[in-house]
Amino acid sequence: MAAKKLLGAMLVMGLTACGSVEPMDVPDAEPNEALASQESNVIVGTLNWVSATSLTGTQRTKSRAVGYLSIPAVGSRCTAWLVSNDVVITNNHCVGSASEAVGARVSFNYEDGVASASRVWYPCATFIKTWSSDDMTALRCSAVNGQLPGQANGFLTVASANAATNATVYVVNQNCDYYTTPSCTPTKKSSPGKVLNGNYSTTDISYDADTLGGSSGSPVLSTSTNEVVALHHIGIGGNSQGRGTANTGVKATRVKARLAEIGL
């Protein structure tokens, strides 16, 4: 794991961290320590994310399929989202192997106003497949109280076409500005923005929606269709306060092709 993170740091120069260390391996632990890895995620300009609980209509409905991914095997957290009733998607740099998936769990109501004791945690430790070239991993979740997570929270659809430059998007992610308030709780946020470059690279688009370490694995959704247009994973130009110039995500067509490999 350490070697992988070092490689990630070399590939994405100047980036801020990916996931924070949980002080205890319990589902309701609050990760309030400095982030440990050197991959991904920056706030661009002024921080303008909002609590997911303030969303309305379709955006609020879609936000329910996004959750806090606890990864006790590596002592970190990321974001994950449902793509079917029982499969979640996150980044390869969050969970890169079956051993790293051991004990993984996701809460989809880790939100403002929800007490720690009321959060529902779904075991999501079944490793399906990972694709390092697209920084993507699929995990299978188990039911809680007779319901699979997608039956309770819905799931997202990946777009068939990639997002165009200047298209408006929003990123649903689990975070808080721990650079300003170290003890803050990483509840579900929605970060509005626009696509800066629809062809940032062969694999990625870039956008100015805000994220921080812990947001890795988030879905980037179109504001017009509410479909996933990218899998968020990397920030550009990060400084010591988690501020940078852009964030990037793997293009929808690449994500969709990977899902087809596992029958989704």
Helices and strands as residue ranges (DSSP letters): H 2-11, E 43-44, E 50-51, G 52-54, H 57-63, E 66-71, E 76-82, E 87-90, H 98-101, E 105-107, G 116-118, E 121-123, E 126-131, G 132-134, E 136-140, H 149-153, E 168-174, E 188-197, E 204-207, E 219-222, E 228-236, E 243-244, E 246-251, H 252-261
